[in-house]
Amino acid sequence: MTESLLQPAWLDSQGRRDGRYVIGPLLGQGSMGHVYEAWDTVLARSVALKILQHLDPAAMVRFMHEAQLHARVDSPNICRIYDVDASNGSLRIAMQLVRGTTLEDLAHELNLDEILDLLATVAEAVHGAHRLNLIHRDLKPSNILLQPTEAGGWTPYICDFGLAMAMDGPSVTQPLALTGTPAYMAPEQVRGDRSLVGPATDVYGIGSTLYFTLLGRPPCVSTITSEMLRVKRGRTFPSPRSLEPDLPPALEAILLKCLEPAPGDRYPSTAALAMELRKVRAGLTGGTPAPVRSPTSAEPAAIPWLRRRWPLVASFGCLVCLAGSLPLLARSLQRHQRHQDEAAQIITLEGATLEQGIRNERLLPPHDLRPAEARTRQRMHRLSGRMAAMGSAARGPMGLALGRASLLLEDLPAAQSQLASAWAHGCRTPDTAFLLAQVQIERCLDAQSEAAFQGRPTPPDAATAMAQADRYLELARLQTSQPKEYAEALAAELHGEHLQAAQAARAALEASPWHLESAVLAATSLAHLARERMDAGDPGGAEARYQEAQDLARDALARGPSAPRLYHACTVAGLGLAATALERGSLRPEALEELEHWTDQQLLLDPGRPEAQSDWLQVRGLKALCLLGRGQDPQPVLDRAQHFLWTRTREPRGPELRGDHMVLYWLQAERDAARHEDPAPALAEAMKDAGHTPGQFRDFLGDLLLFQASFQASRGQDPRPAVAELLARFAPAGPESPQLPWRNGERLAKAWLIRARWEGQQKIDPTDSVLQAQALLQRAMQGNPASAAGHALLGQCQVLEAHARPENRDWLLARASEHLRWSRQLNRLDPDQAHLQQLLAGAPERR
């Protein structure tokens, strides 16, 4: 290629411009766009500029995908990508301008030596792309540009990776579309069997191109019919030497091997094909080997001598035979090792297609994932069944392939077993280490979640899993198929360093926008930061972090509209935003509607997924809570949610669904009490398996225990045991602990106030209980001075103190009224205000 600073003859000031480029002559057009010669006004050079014709979302995705894949390849025989630009409403790729013609146009002028040289060079360049896990899928004579060299030869350039499929990433072509050029397509492409597309597909493409170049016609017809879709499982082309009798037999053998119907019967790599082509060329130019002499009978005079020395001759002959057999044995061992290596390569490629198929489903519009996942499991089962026939060398790659797929399918026990098998059988690669780290992290999170629900410290199993994950992540940081920043983000999140995790995950997402796991991790880390800000008494900071998490996850959903964990990340962030709005009494109905939509979409993807079921129930619980706060009846919402819980979820339920069960029946008890109905049955149901809910926007166990204490006090029962249980659950280090969060301080203060009111009814001095509540509230207000509940509870303390200290009654009641006013300014819907109003008015307590 000639890249000259001399401006082309067609360039003038009136030329049509597109961004920084002046558009020149049309070079070609394809299904995705037009290609022009253009002048780069910034770098002063000629380029080939591909411009997208149709700006529909699918075309935009494919266009950017082509640029991303193409830019990963650095080969002297593959057209380089210079720039990708999406400004001014158009999308374009600036590529290396090759001034020449295509192999299709020039094939009839090439001699056999030139053809073999060119196709061997193309095969070697394609092998370089395969090492980056890229498959071209559309190799044909018109996609190979030939530029003349100064020595009179040709330099080939492979162009148009528009149909390239990354083996380590999802395909963005239409799922049911026939992708490729039919006359040069491999049978697996014609049948639409994407699971078999791999390096052998490009071997077929190069073989078809060689067939055309040698014989002047492609091996197949130029159109695909429904009959071909059924039939193209065997050879559908004439024998090469029947068309060209002078074709060397060795070259016909290469063509037939390239064009085998089954991918496994072709060359294992394009590098192997290149080597065979160069051997044929060397044989054509290096002369014929010397003929081998035929054996002759021994001369008669030698027979007596042979008989006399027969033992010696026999021994010598045995040694000669043994020496001759050693190379045969060595070649046999080499063949065996080669077969083992090829089996391992096949397993690796099939594993990559398994992963790609799962990821591809996440990129399609929202749909039921279960049929595709069932097909994937069937393929995994068949792949596992082939392991015995492939030998021991396949065990490591097989475990890695199956473990990767199981992890994507969220089958943690299977993934752990398969990846451990891969590691034990020598497949100790950074990728295996990374996946094992992910398994250990999931185990650690599950153990921590169960322990947190029960209010226990982190169990030893979780600590062990964390230590193992650390060791594997250290190995995985060397080099994996994942973005390197993603491993750093996982390590940071594992140790609770949420800010570093969010930053690293965002960097990984910028480097690989299609890596949806990075988006999930970034949104999750931001949500954890938001909870920390809320616990620190900074609702504004919490809201900003939740909004950031939601925006990031929503943006990623545009690329992966069927990714369940992205919907979960959106829902978690949305619930957090709703909680901060609820604190201010400003929760909009539209926010709840959006949350309901996301959870409905999750169930569309997989209605049996526990995470999706829990999200659906949490949103309906939030809706019921809002209705209760507005004085409306939440019974229809609760009926629907309870029916869902009992008919759609299955035992054994994890801590998230058990927490949902508790919340729904606590809300039912609150509703029944507000309507003067008996809340005892709902309360008993809520207490059956009560536990903490740290994964939700607040810990509802405190609300349940407060309701239990209040209910007991309203019936004349002693609430002090329930208050003591709440103190033990939420202040295990004691109420004076400096680590007590402000929200827990408010919970404990409410418990002391319930006890104080009961003590007043029982003619017991409540002063100590009131003082305990006041001390806790003063600490809580230091942590969050903008808490509407905190002001309302302080007002209640002052009213109760006024009853105990009549001499300060007027001042204390005035202060209580002032706290009521401040609470209303912060959140008019806070439920503690109603009780304070009743106390100030001297009205009897509701319960």
MIBA-293231 format. One record per residue (C-alpha): residue in one letter; x, y, z. Coordinates in steps of 0.25 Angstrom, whole numbers, padded with zeros to 4 digits, always signed. Each point is the difference from the previous one (the first is absolute). Example, Ala and Ser with C-alpha at 12.3 -4.5 7.8 and 13.67 -1.06 7.14 Angstrom:
2
A+0049-0018+0031;S+0006+0014-0002;
REM end
This chain:
847
M+0000+0000+0000;T+0005+0014-0003;E-0004+0010+0011;S+0005+0013-0006;L-0002+0014+0005;L-0003+0004-0014;Q-0014+0004-0002;P-0009-0008-0009;A-0003+0006-0014;W-0015+0000+0003;L+0001+0008+0013;D-0005+0014-0001;S-0006+0010+0010;Q-0014-0003-0005;G+0001-0015+0003;R-0011-0006+0009;R+0005+0000+0015;D-0004-0010+0011;G+0006+0004+0013;R+0015+0001-0002;Y+0000-0007-0013;V-0002+0005-0015;I-0008-0011-0007;G+0006-0005-0014;P-0004-0011-0010;L-0008-0011+0004;L+0008-0013+0002;G-0010-0010+0003;Q-0013-0003+0007;G-0005-0011+0009;S-0012-0004+0009;M+0005+0009+0011;G+0005+0013-0007;H+0007+0007-0011;V+0015+0000-0001;Y+0006+0013-0006;E+0014+0005-0002;A+0002+0012+0009;W+0010+0010+0005;D+0003+0002+0015;T+0001+0015+0002;V+0006-0002+0014;L+0011-0010-0004;A+0002+0004-0014;R-0002-0014-0006;S-0009-0008-0009;V-0009-0011+0006;A-0011-0009-0003;L-0012+0005+0007;K-0012-0009+0003;I-0013+0007+0003;L-0012-0006+0006;Q-0012+0001-0009;H-0012-0003+0010;L+0001+0006+0014;D-0009-0011+0006;P+0004-0005+0014;A+0004-0014-0005;A+0008+0005-0012;M+0007+0010+0010;V+0004-0012+0009;R+0005-0008-0011;F+0008+0011-0006;M+0007+0004+0013;H+0002-0015+0003;E+0007-0001-0014;A+0010+0011+0004;Q+0003-0005+0014;L+0003-0014-0006;H+0008+0005-0011;A+0008+0009+0008;R+0005-0011+0009;V+0008-0006-0012;D+0014+0005-0003;S+0005-0007-0012;P+0007+0005-0013;N-0010-0008-0008;I-0013+0005+0006;C-0005+0014-0003;R+0003+0009+0012;I-0011+0008+0008;Y+0004+0015+0002;D-0012+0006+0006;V-0014-0002+0004;D-0009+0012+0001;A-0015+0002+0004;S-0001+0015-0001;N-0010+0009-0008;G-0010-0011+0000;S+0007-0010-0009;L+0009-0012+0003;R+0013-0003-0007;I+0013-0008+0000;A+0013+0005-0006;M+0008-0011-0006;Q+0013-0002-0007;L-0001+0003-0015;V+0005-0011-0008;R+0002+0004-0015;G-0002-0012-0008;T-0010-0010-0004;T-0007-0012+0006;L+0004-0015-0002;E-0013-0002-0006;D+0003+0009-0012;L+0015-0004-0001;A-0001-0015+0002;H+0001-0003-0015;E+0013+0007-0001;L+0007-0007+0011;N+0009-0012-0002;L+0000-0012+0009;D+0012+0004+0008;E-0006+0014+0003;I-0013-0006+0004;L+0006-0009+0010;D+0009+0011+0006;L-0012+0009+0001;L-0010-0010+0006;A+0011-0005+0010;T+0003+0015+0004;V-0015+0002+0002;A-0001-0013+0009;E+0011+0005+0009;A-0007+0013+0002;V-0013-0006+0003;H+0007-0009+0010;G+0005+0012+0007;A-0015+0005+0001;H-0004-0014+0006;R+0011+0002+0011;L-0008+0012+0004;N-0013-0009+0000;L-0005+0007-0013;I-0007-0008-0011;H-0002+0008-0013;R-0011-0009-0006;D-0001+0007-0013;L+0014-0003-0007;K-0002+0000-0015;P+0008+0006-0012;S-0007+0013+0000;N+0004+0002+0015;I+0015-0001-0004;L+0006+0012-0005;L+0013-0001-0008;Q+0010+0012-0001;P+0012-0001-0010;T+0014+0000+0006;E+0012+0007-0006;A+0006-0014-0003;G-0012-0003-0009;G-0008-0009+0010;W-0012+0002+0008;T-0003+0002+0015;P-0013-0005+0005;Y-0009+0008+0010;I-0012-0007+0007;C-0011+0010+0002;D-0015+0001+0005;F-0001-0007+0013;G-0014+0004+0000;L-0005-0014+0003;A+0012-0003+0009;M-0005-0008+0013;A+0009+0002+0012;M+0001-0014+0007;D+0002+0007+0013;G-0012+0009-0002;P-0014+0000-0004;S-0005+0000-0015;V-0008+0012-0004;T-0005-0005-0013;Q-0014-0003-0001;P-0003-0014+0007;L-0008-0006-0011;A+0007+0007-0012;L+0009-0007-0010;T+0013+0008+0001;G+0011-0001-0010;T+0001-0002-0015;P-0008-0013-0004;A+0010-0004-0011;Y+0012-0001+0010;M-0007-0004+0013;A+0003-0012+0008;P-0011-0010+0002;E-0002+0004+0015;Q-0002+0014-0004;V-0011-0004-0011;R-0007-0008+0011;G+0001+0012+0010;D+0007-0009+0010;R+0008+0011+0007;S+0005-0010+0010;L+0009-0006-0010;V+0006+0013-0006;G+0014+0001+0003;P+0014+0000-0006;A-0004-0011-0009;T-0011+0009-0006;D+0011+0009-0005;V+0008-0012-0005;Y-0012-0003-0009;G-0001+0015-0005;I+0015+0000-0004;G-0002-0014-0007;S-0012+0006-0007;T+0008+0012-0004;L+0012-0009-0005;Y-0010-0009-0008;F-0005+0013-0007;T+0014+0005-0002;L+0004-0013-0006;L-0012-0004-0008;G-0007+0013-0003;R-0013-0003+0008;P-0004-0002+0014;P-0002-0014+0006;C-0015+0003+0002;V-0012+0007-0007;S-0001+0014+0002;T-0014+0000+0007;I-0005-0008+0011;T-0013-0007-0001;S-0009-0007+0010;E+0005-0013-0006;M+0015+0003+0002;L-0003+0003+0015;R-0005-0014+0001;V+0010-0006-0009;K+0014+0007+0002;R+0005-0011+0010;G+0009-0007-0011;R+0008+0005-0011;T-0008+0008-0010;F+0012+0004-0010;P+0007-0007-0011;S+0013-0006+0002;P+0011+0010-0003;R+0008-0009-0010;S-0013-0003-0007;L+0000+0015-0004;E+0015+0002-0001;P+0008-0014-0003;D+0013+0007+0001;L-0002+0004+0014;P+0011-0007+0009;P-0007-0011+0008;A+0006+0006+0013;L-0007+0013-0002;E-0013-0008-0003;A+0002-0007+0013;I+0001+0013+0008;L-0012+0006-0007;L-0008-0013+0004;K+0005+0001+0014;C-0004+0015+0001;L-0014-0003-0005;E-0004-0011+0009;P-0014+0001+0004;A+0003-0003+0015;P+0009+0011+0007;G+0008-0011+0007;D+0004-0006-0013;R+0007+0013-0005;Y+0014+0005+0004;P+0000+0003+0015;S+0005+0014-0003;T+0003+0010-0012;A+0014-0001+0004;A+0000-0014-0003;L-0006+0003-0013;A+0010+0010-0003;M+0011-0010+0003;E-0006-0010-0010;L-0001+0011-0011;R+0015+0004+0001;K+0004-0015+0000;V-0007-0002-0013;R+0006+0013-0006;A+0014-0005+0004;G-0003-0013-0006;L-0004+0007-0013;T+0013+0008-0001;G+0010-0009+0007;G+0001-0011-0011;T-0004-0014+0001;P+0007-0009+0011;A+0009-0011-0004;P-0007-0014-0003;V+0001-0011+0010;R+0007-0012-0005;S-0008-0013+0000;P+0006-0012+0008;T+0007-0011-0008;S+0003-0014+0003;A+0014-0004+0007;E+0011-0005-0009;P+0002-0015+0002;A+0014+0001+0004;A-0004+0007+0013;I-0009-0011+0005;P+0011-0009+0006;W+0005+0012+0007;L-0014+0004+0005;R-0002-0014+0006;R+0013-0001+0007;R-0003+0013+0007;W-0015-0001+0002;P-0001+0003+0015;L+0009+0012-0001;V-0008+0005-0012;A-0014-0003+0007;S+0005+0008+0012;F+0004+0011-0008;G-0013+0000-0008;C-0008+0000+0013;L+0008+0013+0004;V-0003+0006-0013;C-0015-0003+0001;L+0000+0005+0014;A+0007+0013-0004;G-0009+0001-0012;S-0012-0001+0009;L+0004+0011+0009;P-0004+0011-0010;L-0013-0007-0002;L-0002+0000+0015;A+0004+0014+0001;R-0010+0004-0011;S-0011-0008+0006;L+0002+0007+0013;Q+0000+0013-0007;R-0013-0003-0007;H-0006-0004+0013;Q+0005+0013+0007;R-0005+0008-0012;H-0014-0007+0001;Q+0000+0003+0014;D+0003+0015-0002;E-0010+0001-0011;A-0010-0006+0009;A+0003+0010+0011;Q-0001+0011-0011;I-0013-0005-0004;I-0005+0000+0014;T+0005+0014+0002;L-0007+0005-0012;E-0013-0007+0003;G+0001+0006+0014;A+0002+0014-0006;T-0013-0002-0009;L-0008-0005+0012;E+0004+0013+0008;Q-0003+0009-0012;G-0013-0007-0002;I-0004+0004+0014;R+0005+0014-0001;N-0007+0002-0013;E-0013-0003+0006;R+0002+0011+0010;L+0001+0010-0012;L-0013-0003-0006;P-0013+0007+0003;P-0007-0005+0013;H-0004-0014-0001;D-0001-0013+0007;L+0014-0005+0002;R-0004-0014+0005;P-0001-0007-0014;A+0014+0005-0004;E+0006-0004+0014;A-0006-0014-0001;R+0006-0002-0014;T+0013+0005+0006;R+0000-0010+0011;Q-0003-0011-0010;R+0012+0004-0008;M+0008+0000+0012;H-0005-0014+0004;R+0004-0005-0014;L+0014+0007+0001;S+0002-0007+0013;G-0004-0013-0006;R+0011+0001-0010;M+0011+0002+0010;A+0003-0015+0002;A+0003-0001-0015;M+0009+0011-0001;G+0010-0004+0011;S+0006+0006+0012;A+0005+0013-0007;A-0014+0004-0002;R-0004+0000+0015;G+0006+0013+0003;P-0005+0008-0011;M-0014-0008+0001;G-0001+0005+0015;L+0003+0014-0004;A-0010+0000-0011;L-0011-0006+0008;G+0004+0008+0013;R-0001+0013-0008;A-0013-0003-0006;S-0006-0005+0014;L+0005+0013+0006;L-0008+0009-0010;L-0012-0009+0002;E+0002+0003+0015;D+0001-0015+0004;L+0010+0002+0011;P+0002-0014+0004;A+0002-0005-0014;A+0010+0011-0003;Q+0008-0003+0012;S+0001-0015-0002;Q+0004+0002-0015;L+0010+0011+0002;A+0006-0008+0011;S+0002-0011-0009;A+0006+0009-0011;W+0010+0005+0011;A+0003-0014+0004;H+0003-0005-0014;G+0010+0010-0003;C-0008+0011-0006;R+0006+0011+0010;T-0002+0012-0009;P-0003+0014+0004;D-0014-0002-0006;T-0003-0012+0009;A+0006+0007+0012;F-0009+0012-0003;L-0013-0009-0001;L+0004-0007+0013;A+0001+0013+0007;Q-0014+0004-0005;V-0005-0013+0006;Q+0006+0002+0013;I-0005+0015+0000;E-0014-0005-0002;R+0002-0011+0011;C+0005+0011+0009;L-0012+0009-0003;D-0010-0011+0002;A+0006-0004+0014;Q+0000+0015+0004;S-0014+0002-0004;E-0005-0012+0008;A+0008+0005+0012;A-0005+0014-0001;F-0014-0005-0001;Q+0002-0007+0013;G+0008+0011+0007;R+0012-0009+0001;P+0015+0004-0003;T+0006-0004-0013;P+0002-0015+0001;P+0013-0007-0002;D-0004-0005-0014;A-0002+0014-0005;A+0014+0004+0005;T+0006-0013-0007;A-0007+0003-0013;M+0005+0015+0001;A+0014-0005+0002;Q-0001-0009-0012;A-0006+0010-0009;D+0012+0010+0004;R+0010-0011-0004;Y-0007-0003-0013;L-0001+0015-0004;E+0014+0002+0002;L+0003-0011-0011;A-0011+0006-0008;R+0006+0014-0001;L+0011-0005-0009;Q-0009-0001-0012;T-0014-0005-0003;S-0011+0002-0011;Q-0007+0009+0010;P+0004+0015+0000;K+0011+0001+0010;E-0007+0011+0008;Y-0011-0010+0003;A+0009-0009+0008;E+0005+0013+0008;A-0015+0004+0002;L-0004-0014+0005;A+0012+0000+0010;A-0004+0013+0005;E-0015-0003+0002;L+0004-0013+0007;H+0007+0008+0011;G-0011+0011+0001;E+0008+0010-0007;H-0012+0005-0008;L+0005+0013-0006;Q+0012-0007-0006;A-0008-0011-0005;A-0010+0010-0007;Q+0012+0007-0006;A+0007-0012-0005;A-0013-0006-0005;R-0004+0013-0008;A+0014-0001-0006;A-0002-0014-0004;L-0014+0004-0006;E+0007+0012-0008;A+0010-0010-0006;S-0010-0011-0003;P-0014+0006-0001;W-0006-0013-0003;H+0005-0006+0013;L-0013+0000+0007;E+0006-0006+0013;S+0008+0013+0001;A-0013+0008+0000;V-0006-0009+0010;L+0012+0001+0010;A+0001+0015-0002;A-0015+0002+0003;T+0001-0009+0012;S+0012+0007+0006;L-0007+0013-0002;A-0012-0005+0007;H+0009-0004+0012;L+0006+0013+0001;A-0014+0006+0000;R-0004-0008+0012;E+0012+0004+0007;R-0003+0015-0002;M-0014-0003+0005;D+0005-0007+0012;A+0009+0012+0002;G-0012+0010+0000;D+0003+0005-0013;P-0013-0002-0008;G+0004+0010-0011;G+0013-0008-0003;A-0008-0013+0001;E-0010+0005-0011;A+0012+0005-0009;R+0007-0014+0001;Y-0013-0008-0002;Q-0004+0009-0012;E+0014-0002-0006;A-0002-0015+0002;Q-0013+0000-0007;D+0004+0008-0012;L+0012-0009-0002;A-0008-0013+0000;R-0011+0006-0008;D+0010+0004-0011;A+0006-0014+0000;L-0014-0006-0001;A-0001+0007-0014;R+0012-0009-0004;G-0005-0012+0008;P-0015+0000+0000;S-0001-0014+0005;A+0010+0000+0011;P-0006-0004+0013;R+0010+0006+0009;L+0000+0013-0007;Y-0015+0001+0004;H+0003-0004+0014;A+0010+0011+0001;C-0010+0010-0006;T-0010-0005+0010;V+0009+0001+0012;A+0004+0014-0004;G-0014+0004-0002;L-0005-0005+0013;G+0012+0008+0007;L-0005+0012-0007;A-0014-0003+0004;A+0004-0001+0015;T+0007+0013+0000;A-0012+0007-0006;L-0009-0008+0010;E+0009+0007+0011;R-0004+0013-0005;G-0015-0004-0004;S+0002+0003-0014;L+0000-0013-0007;R-0007+0001-0014;P-0010-0010-0005;E+0008+0000-0013;A+0013-0006+0007;L-0009-0012+0006;E-0005-0002-0014;E+0014-0001-0006;L+0004-0009+0011;E-0012-0009-0003;H+0004+0000-0015;W+0014-0005+0003;T-0004-0011+0009;D-0011-0005-0010;Q+0011+0000-0010;Q+0009-0008+0009;L-0011-0011+0001;L-0002+0000-0015;L+0015-0004-0001;D-0001-0011+0010;P-0013-0001+0010;G+0007-0010+0008;R+0013+0008+0004;P+0000+0003+0015;E+0007+0013-0002;A-0011+0005-0010;Q-0011-0005+0010;S+0006+0007+0012;D+0001+0013-0008;W-0015-0001-0005;L-0004-0002+0015;Q+0008+0011+0005;V-0006+0010-0010;R-0014-0005+0004;G+0004+0001+0015;L+0004+0015-0003;K-0013+0003-0007;A-0008-0006+0012;L+0009+0008+0010;C-0003+0013-0008;L-0015-0002+0000;L+0000-0003+0015;G+0008+0014+0002;R-0011+0007-0008;G-0011-0007+0008;Q-0005-0008-0012;D-0003-0015+0001;P+0012-0008-0006;Q-0008-0014+0001;P-0001-0002-0015;V+0015+0002-0001;L+0003-0009+0011;D-0010-0011-0004;R+0007+0000-0014;A+0014-0001+0006;Q-0004-0011+0010;H-0006-0008-0011;F+0013+0002-0008;L+0008-0004+0012;W-0007-0013+0003;T-0003-0005-0015;R+0013+0005-0007;T+0011-0001+0010;R+0006-0014+0004;E+0006-0006+0012;P+0011+0001+0005;R-0001+0015-0001;G+0013+0008+0002;P+0001+0012+0010;E-0005+0010-0010;L-0014-0007-0003;R-0001-0003+0015;G+0002+0014+0003;D-0011+0004-0010;H-0009-0010+0007;M+0003+0007+0013;V-0003+0014-0006;L-0013-0004-0007;Y-0006-0005+0013;W+0005+0011+0009;L-0007+0010-0010;Q-0012-0009+0001;A+0000+0001+0015;E+0002+0016-0001;R-0012+0000-0010;D-0009-0008+0009;A+0004+0008+0013;A-0003+0013-0008;R-0014-0005-0004;H-0003-0005+0014;E+0001-0014-0004;D+0008-0011+0007;P+0014+0000-0004;A+0004-0012+0008;P+0000-0010-0011;A+0008+0008-0010;L+0010+0004+0012;A+0002-0015+0003;E+0002-0003-0015;A+0011+0011-0001;M+0007-0005+0013;K+0001-0015-0006;D+0013+0003-0006;A+0004+0014+0003;G+0014+0005-0004;H+0007+0013-0004;T-0001+0005-0014;P+0013+0008-0002;G-0001-0003-0015;Q-0013+0009-0001;F+0000+0015+0002;R-0003-0001+0015;D+0001-0011+0010;F-0015-0004+0002;L+0003-0009+0012;G+0000+0013+0009;D-0014+0004-0005;L-0005-0014+0003;L+0005-0001+0014;L-0005+0014+0003;F-0014-0004-0005;Q+0001-0012+0009;A+0004+0008+0012;S-0011+0011-0003;F-0011-0011-0002;Q+0004-0007+0013;A-0001+0013+0007;S-0013+0004-0006;R-0006-0014+0006;G+0005+0003+0013;Q+0012-0010-0001;D+0014+0003+0004;P+0008+0005-0012;R+0013+0000+0007;P+0004-0014-0005;A-0002+0005-0014;V+0007+0013+0003;A+0012-0008+0005;E+0000-0009-0012;L+0001+0013-0009;L+0011+0005+0008;A+0008-0013-0001;R-0003+0000-0015;F+0004+0014-0004;A+0010+0004+0011;P+0008-0012+0003;A+0011+0008+0005;G-0009+0008+0009;P-0008+0013-0002;E+0012+0008+0003;S+0009-0006-0011;P+0006+0011-0009;Q-0003-0008-0012;L-0015+0000+0002;P-0006+0005-0013;W-0010+0012+0001;R-0011-0009-0006;N+0002-0011+0011;G+0000+0012+0010;E-0014+0004-0004;R-0005-0015+0000;L+0005-0002+0015;A-0006+0014+0004;K-0013-0005-0005;A+0001-0012+0008;W+0003+0007+0012;L-0012+0010-0002;I-0009-0012-0002;R+0005-0005+0014;A-0002+0013+0006;R-0014+0002-0004;W-0003-0014+0005;E+0007+0003+0013;G-0009+0013+0001;Q-0012-0009-0002;Q+0005-0010+0011;K+0003+0012+0010;I+0014-0003-0001;D+0010+0012-0001;P+0004+0001-0015;T+0011+0011+0002;D+0011-0010-0002;S-0006-0005-0013;V-0002+0014-0005;L+0014+0004+0003;Q+0005-0012-0007;A-0008+0004-0012;Q+0005+0014+0000;A+0014-0003+0001;L-0001-0010-0012;L-0008+0011-0008;Q+0011+0011+0003;R+0011-0009-0006;A-0009-0004-0012;M-0003+0014-0003;Q+0015+0003+0000;G+0001-0011-0011;N-0012+0005-0008;P-0005+0014+0005;A-0010+0000-0012;S-0008-0012+0005;A-0015+0003+0001;A-0002-0013+0009;G+0011+0005+0009;H-0007+0013+0003;A-0013-0006+0001;L+0006-0010+0011;L+0007+0011+0007;G-0014+0007+0001;Q-0006-0013+0006;C+0011-0001+0010;Q-0003+0015+0005;V-0015-0003+0001;L+0003-0012+0009;E+0010+0008+0008;A-0011+0011+0002;H-0009-0010+0006;A+0011-0004+0010;R+0005+0014+0003;P-0012+0009+0001;E+0009+0012+0004;N+0006+0000-0014;R-0013-0004-0008;D-0002+0013-0008;W+0014+0001-0005;L+0001-0015-0003;L-0013+0000-0008;A+0004+0013-0007;R+0013-0007-0004;A-0008-0013-0004;S-0009+0009-0009;E+0013+0006-0006;H+0005-0014-0004;L-0013-0003-0006;R+0001+0012-0009;W+0014-0004-0004;S-0004-0014-0003;R-0011+0005-0009;Q+0009+0008-0008;L+0010-0011-0002;N-0011-0011-0004;R-0015+0002+0003;L-0003-0015-0002;D+0009-0005+0011;P-0008-0009+0009;D+0006+0004+0013;Q-0007+0014-0002;A-0014-0005+0002;H+0004-0006+0014;L+0006+0013+0004;Q-0012+0007-0004;Q-0009-0009+0008;L+0009+0002+0012;L+0000+0015-0001;A-0015+0000-0001;G-0002-0009+0011;A-0007-0010-0009;P+0001-0015+0004;E+0010-0008-0006;R-0004-0008-0012;R+0006-0013+0005;
REM end
